[in-house]
Structure formats: C-alpha cells, structure tokens
Amino acid sequence: MKRIRKELEALEPIAAALAAWPSEVLNPSPKLWDRVAEKISGEAGPQLIQPAREWTEPAWESPAPGIWCKLLATDTQRDRVSMLVRLEPGVAYPPHRHAGIEELHLLQGELWINDRKLIPGDFSYATPGTADVRVWSETGCTCVLITSPSDELR
C-alpha cells in the first residue's frame, strides 16, 4: 500500500502540470484534422475520409418570458428533440398534451409537474396522449428534456 501511495504522490506534479495546460492545446486544429484525414486517405486507398466537424455550443433561446431552451439534437424521423431547458423562478410552462414520449431529467432546482415535485436527480416519463396541466418552478430549474416538437400547447 505504501508503494502505491508513493507512486501516486510521484504522479501528482505531472497531473497538476497537465491540468494547467490551456484547453486549446488539447483540441487539434481543423488544419491538423485535414492533414490526418489526407494521410489516412492516401494510405487507405481512394475512398474519401471526412474529418470530424468541429462542435459548436448551441445558443440559449427564449421561446417565452422566463423560459430558456438550448437545442442539443433533432431526430426528425422519430419526431423528437433533445434540449436543455431552464425556467426562471416563478415561471410556468404552458399546459400541453404529449404527442410522443417525454423524458425529463431534473439537473438543478425544483420543478412541479401537475402535483409531483421533482428535485435534482429525479426523472419524469410521460406517454403519448397524456397531458401536463401545470408545470412550474418556484425556485427556477434546469433540466434535460427529450420530447416531441409536435406537443399540443393549450
């Protein structure tokens, strides 16, 4: 056990040095990706290898006062979207009927869905055709929401 502890202590300065590096150093530039893809393509044959597209952070949008959404993914074939949703304190989401399955994972704050109070870590699952009459947050909250964009707002 002492040997392992000594080895861990010897690695601490290395870990601290790596943690201090600017994150840009760890993210290859698009030019480097192009050169790597070109090299692989030359060695692998005539098939075209596409470099990975650089990910960009989606923007927060406000579809209604006090409600903020960040669209993460869209699946048009299954009529589903994945997003982060923030409600400011005291804000309610409009009553709605679910067009498809709705999955909600609460990350921060408190959220009431009808008569059920959710706290961080709670999960809510709703089936198509069910309705949420009252969705609101007294404290404000942030959640991951996977739902249908075709939900019927009332």
C-alpha positions as CSV (number, residue, x, y, z in Angstrom):
1,M,0.0,0.0,0.0
2,K,2.9,2.4,0.8
3,R,4.4,1.7,-2.6
4,I,1.2,2.7,-4.4
5,R,0.8,5.8,-2.3
6,K,4.4,6.8,-3.2
7,E,3.7,6.2,-6.9
8,L,0.6,8.4,-6.7
9,E,2.5,11.1,-4.9
10,A,5.2,11.0,-7.7
11,L,2.5,11.5,-10.3
12,E,0.8,14.5,-8.6
13,P,3.2,17.1,-10.2
14,I,2.6,15.6,-13.6
15,A,-1.2,15.7,-13.2
16,A,-1.0,19.3,-11.9
17,A,1.1,20.3,-14.9
18,L,-1.4,18.8,-17.4
19,A,-4.3,20.4,-15.6
20,A,-2.6,23.8,-16.0
21,W,-2.3,23.5,-19.8
22,P,-4.7,25.7,-21.8
23,S,-7.5,23.6,-23.2
24,E,-6.7,24.8,-26.8
25,V,-3.6,22.7,-26.7
26,L,-5.7,19.6,-26.3
27,N,-8.0,20.4,-29.2
28,P,-6.4,19.7,-32.6
29,S,-7.0,22.5,-35.2
30,P,-9.1,21.8,-38.2
31,K,-6.0,22.0,-40.4
32,L,-4.4,19.2,-38.4
33,W,-7.6,17.1,-38.8
34,D,-7.5,17.8,-42.6
35,R,-3.8,16.6,-42.8
36,V,-4.5,13.5,-40.7
37,A,-7.5,12.7,-43.0
38,E,-5.4,13.2,-46.1
39,K,-2.7,11.0,-44.8
40,I,-5.1,8.2,-43.8
41,S,-6.9,8.6,-47.2
42,G,-3.6,8.2,-49.1
43,E,-2.7,5.1,-47.1
44,A,-6.2,3.5,-47.1
45,G,-7.0,3.9,-50.8
46,P,-9.2,6.1,-52.9
47,Q,-12.2,6.3,-50.5
48,L,-12.7,9.8,-49.1
49,I,-12.3,10.2,-45.4
50,Q,-14.2,13.2,-43.9
51,P,-12.6,15.0,-41.0
52,A,-14.8,15.4,-37.9
53,R,-16.8,18.6,-37.9
54,E,-15.9,21.0,-35.1
55,W,-18.7,21.1,-32.5
56,T,-20.1,24.5,-31.7
57,E,-22.0,25.2,-28.5
58,P,-25.7,25.9,-29.3
59,A,-27.2,29.2,-28.1
60,W,-29.8,29.6,-25.4
61,E,-33.1,30.8,-26.9
62,S,-36.1,32.2,-25.1
63,P,-39.4,31.0,-26.7
64,A,-41.4,32.7,-23.9
65,P,-40.6,35.1,-21.0
66,G,-38.7,33.2,-18.3
67,I,-38.2,30.1,-20.4
68,W,-34.8,29.3,-21.9
69,C,-34.0,26.4,-24.3
70,K,-30.8,25.1,-25.8
71,L,-31.5,22.6,-28.6
72,L,-29.0,19.7,-28.5
73,A,-30.3,17.3,-31.1
74,T,-33.1,16.8,-33.5
75,D,-34.4,13.5,-34.7
76,T,-37.0,14.3,-37.5
77,Q,-37.6,10.6,-38.3
78,R,-38.8,9.9,-34.7
79,D,-40.3,13.4,-34.2
80,R,-38.1,14.1,-31.2
81,V,-35.8,16.8,-29.9
82,S,-33.3,16.8,-27.0
83,M,-32.7,20.1,-25.2
84,L,-31.7,21.8,-22.0
85,V,-34.5,23.8,-20.5
86,R,-34.3,26.5,-17.8
87,L,-37.2,28.0,-16.1
88,E,-36.7,31.2,-14.1
89,P,-38.1,31.4,-10.6
90,G,-41.9,31.6,-10.5
91,V,-42.3,30.7,-14.2
92,A,-44.8,28.2,-15.6
93,Y,-44.5,26.2,-18.8
94,P,-47.8,26.2,-20.8
95,P,-50.2,23.3,-20.3
96,H,-49.7,20.7,-23.0
97,R,-50.6,17.2,-24.4
98,H,-47.7,14.9,-25.3
99,A,-47.5,13.9,-29.0
100,G,-44.8,11.4,-28.2
101,I,-42.8,10.1,-25.3
102,E,-41.5,12.8,-23.0
103,E,-38.4,12.2,-20.8
104,L,-37.3,14.8,-18.3
105,H,-34.2,14.6,-16.0
106,L,-34.0,17.5,-13.5
107,L,-30.5,18.8,-13.0
108,Q,-30.9,21.8,-10.7
109,G,-33.7,23.5,-8.8
110,E,-37.2,22.2,-8.2
111,L,-39.9,21.5,-10.7
112,W,-43.6,20.8,-10.2
113,I,-45.3,18.6,-12.9
114,N,-49.0,18.6,-12.0
115,D,-49.0,17.5,-8.3
116,R,-45.5,15.9,-8.3
117,K,-42.5,17.8,-7.0
118,L,-39.2,16.9,-8.7
119,I,-35.8,17.6,-7.1
120,P,-32.3,17.3,-8.7
121,G,-31.7,13.8,-10.0
122,D,-35.4,13.0,-10.4
123,F,-36.7,11.6,-13.7
124,S,-40.2,12.0,-15.3
125,Y,-41.6,9.9,-18.1
126,A,-44.8,10.7,-19.9
127,T,-46.5,8.6,-22.6
128,P,-48.1,9.9,-25.8
129,G,-51.6,11.4,-25.3
130,T,-51.1,12.3,-21.6
131,A,-51.2,15.9,-20.5
132,D,-49.4,18.2,-18.2
133,V,-51.8,20.7,-16.8
134,R,-49.4,22.6,-14.6
135,V,-45.6,22.7,-14.9
136,W,-43.8,25.4,-12.9
137,S,-40.8,26.2,-10.7
138,E,-40.9,28.3,-7.6
139,T,-37.0,28.3,-7.4
140,G,-36.1,28.1,-11.0
141,C,-34.7,25.0,-12.5
142,T,-32.6,23.4,-15.3
143,C,-33.5,20.0,-16.9
144,V,-32.7,17.8,-19.8
145,L,-35.8,17.3,-21.9
146,I,-36.4,14.8,-24.7
147,T,-39.8,15.3,-26.2
148,S,-41.8,15.7,-29.4
149,P,-41.8,19.1,-31.0
150,S,-45.4,18.3,-32.0
151,D,-46.7,18.6,-28.5
152,E,-50.1,20.4,-28.4
153,L,-49.9,23.6,-26.3
154,R,-53.1,24.7,-24.7
